[in-house]
């Protein structure tokens, strides 16, 4: 299921933003992006996800800043003295203008950035705890966004199930007339081949039609399709992480629709079977979005 959430927060001189989003996936795939120095958070952040998400590609991005930090620099006098000596040699040889202070300070190695004071373990842990608290809020907001999408998907899936039911009802009406139609076709073929003066007995016709009907009877497939529709509705009413079970039901829907088409000896029934397969595919596409 898709969704997006953002959480801005600040504490202990830091400002940060969590951005979390999810897109459809058959399994749960977590991807984290942290700024340098924050990679040690990933294990604890990853542990917050399974209680909230079962399926989906969930991306988590942390932007961390320290606005009040002042970068300190110092002059490397050894490098500066070497540069001054070289500059003096060049100026004497070329009678050039004296080198400016700005030019000297811009030379590589003259200015050095001082390392920041090491954070204490207590300060680091307090900041990490605050970051994880904010991530928890962002994850909960993403859960709410996905739940809103799920509510919309329920309506769509109910429409797809009703469409499947409509096709099954139409197929049942045609299938009920198949034995009589098959019998009449068999009579016509036999009369054409043997002539009207040598018709087969009713017993022989009954045997032949029984074979035809047994090969073309789709009532079992229609009964299973009706049972699958009922099961799908029960799962939707149950709620929770039902995506995998609905996905399995879609496979069963498709299997029965394929069997119905292969057994059909009626053009109209075949057309309904193809429409049924298309409806099942539309349902399956929506099920891929369900957690």
N, C-alpha and C positions, 0 to 999 in steps of 0.2 A: 504494500500500500504506500501511497505517496504522501508526503507532508513536509512541512518546514517549520522550524522554530528558532528563535534568537533570544539570547539572554545577555544583557549588559550589566556589569557590576564593577565595583571598585572597593579596595580595602588595602590598608598598610602601604599606601603610596603607589599601588598598582591599579591599573584599569584593564579590564579584559572583556572580551566578547566571545560567547559560544554561539556557533551556528551549526545546527543539526538538521539534516534532511534525509529523507528516505525515498527510494524508488523501488519498483517492483523487482522481486527476486524469488526464486523457488526456495532458497534457504536464507538463513541469517548471515549476512556478510557485513562486518564492522570495519570501517576504515577511519583512521585518526590522523590528523595533521596538527602537530604541536610546534610552537616556536622553539628555537635552540635553548637547551637547558631545562625543558619541561617534559622530556620524553619519559621520565620516571613516573609520570602520572598515568601513562597508558594502561598499565595493568589494573589500577584501581578504577579508572574510568570505564574500561571494558567490562568490569564486573557489574556495573550498574545497568547494563543493557539487557541481558537475558531475562530479567524479571519483567521487562516491559515490552520486549519485541521477540517474536518467534520467526517471522519471515521478513525479508526485505534487505535491500542494500542500504545500510545506514552510514552516512558520512558525517564525521564530527571534526569541526575546525575550531581551534582556539587562537585568538589574537590577544597577545599580552603586551602591555606597555607600562612604562614607569615614567610618567610625565615630569615628576619632580627630580629626576636624576640629573645631576650635573656632571658632565664628563670632565675629568681632570687630566691635564697634560703637563709634561716637564721637558726641559731641554736636555738632550744628550750631549754634554760638553765635549766628550771625546770626539764624536762625529762632527760637531760644530767646529772644533779646532782644526780638524783635518780639512774640512771644507774651506775654512778661512785661509789656510796655507795654500791650498790648490788655487783658490780665487786670486790670491796675491801673485802667484806665479803667472797665471793667465793674464792678469792685468799688466804686469811688468812686461811680458812678452808682446802683448798686443796693444799696449797703451790704451786699454779700455777704461770705461767709467767704473767707479767703485760699485760693488755689489750692494744692493739694498737689503735692509733687515728682513723685509717681507720675502725677498728672494731666497735669502739664507734659510729662513724658517720653513719655506716650502720645499726645501730639498729633502729627499727621502732619508729617514733615519734621524733627522735633527730633532724633531718633536716626537715624543713617545707618549702613548696613552697609558695612564696609570691604571692598574688593575683595581677593580672595585673591592671594597671590603667584603670579606666572606660573610655570608649570612649565617646566623646561628641555626642550629637544627630546629629550635623551637619556632623561630620566625618562618623558616621554610615550611614546616609542617602546618603552621597556622594559615599560611597563604594557600598551600595545597588543599587543605580542608575547605577553605572558602571557595576555591575554584570548583571542587567537586560538588559542593552544595549548589552552586550556580548551575552546574551541568545537570544535576538532578532536576532542577526546575525546568531547564530546557528540554530534557527528555520527557518530562510529564506533559509539557506543552505539545511536544511532537506526538505523544500518545493521543492527546485530545484532538489534534488535527487529523490524525489517521482515523480516529473514531468517527469524526464528522464525515469523512469520505466513505467509511464503512456503512454509515446510515444511508447515504445516497446509493451505494452499491446494492443494498438490500432491495430497494425498489426496482432497480434495473434487473437484478437476478429473478425477482418474482415475475417480472414481465417475460423474461426468457423462459421460465418454467411454464407459465401460462401458454406461451407460444408452442412449447413442446407438447403440452396437453392437447391443444387444439389439433395439432397434426396427428397425434395418436388417436383421437376421437374420429377424425376423418378416415384414417387408415383402418380402424376397426369396422367402420360402416362398409367400406369396400371389401375387406377381408371376409365379412359374413356372407357375402354373395359369391365368393370364389368357388365353393364346391359346386353350386348349381351351374356357374359359368363354365367350370372345367368339364363337367359332365356334358353340357351341350356341345362344347368344342370337340370332345372326344366322339360323341355321336356323329357329328357332322363329318369328322375326318374318316370314321369307319364307314359311314354311308357312302362317302365319296370314293373310298378305296375298294370297297367290296360290292358296292351297288345296293340299291334299296331292297333287292330280293334276297339278300343274304345278311341280314342284320345280326349282330351279336346278341347273345342272351343278356337279360338284365343282370344275372349273377356275374357274368364275365365283365360286364361294364362296371359293376360295383367294385370288383377287384381292381380294375384299372384305375378307377377314379379314387379308390382308397390310397393307392400308391401316389397318385398325383397330389392329392390333398395332403398326405403326410409330408411330402417334400415341400409343399408350398404353404403350409399352415403357419401363419405368423402370429397367432393368438398368444402363444407363449412369450414371444418377444414383446408384444404389446403389454402383456401383464407385467413383465419385468420392468418395462419402461415406466408404467404407472407406479410401481413400487419404488423405483429410483426417484421419481418426482416427489413422492411422499417423504422419502428419506432426506432429500435435499431440503425440503421445507422444514423438516424437524431440526436439521443442523442449523439452518438460518435462524430459527426460533431459539435454539440453544445458545447461540452467540459464542464468543471466545475465539480461540485459535482453531478455526474450522477449515482453513484454506486447503490443507493437504487432503482432508477427507472429501471435500467438495471436488478437488482435482481428481481423486480416484473415481468418484461418481461420474464425472464427465467422461472418463475413459469407458466406464460401463455403458453410459448413454450411447456413446459412439459405437461400441461393439454391437449393441442391439440394433441400432439404426442400420449398420452395415449388413447384419444378418437379414433384416427385413427386406432390404433392397435386393440381396442375392436370392431370396426365396420368391420374390414377387414375379408373377407371370402376367401382371396387369399393368398397362402403361400408366394409368392414373395412380395406382398404388406405388409404382416406382417413383413417380414425380413427387408424391407426398413423402416418400422415404428420403429423397434428396433434399426436400425442404426441411425435413426433420434433422438431417445431418447438418445443414446450414445453421439451424436454430441451436443445436448442441454446440457447434463451434462458437457461436456468439456468446453462449453461456460460459464456455471454457475461457474465452478471452477475458470475461469479467472476473471469473474465479481466480485468475492469475494475480489479480489485484488484492485478493483477500488474504489476511494474515492467517 
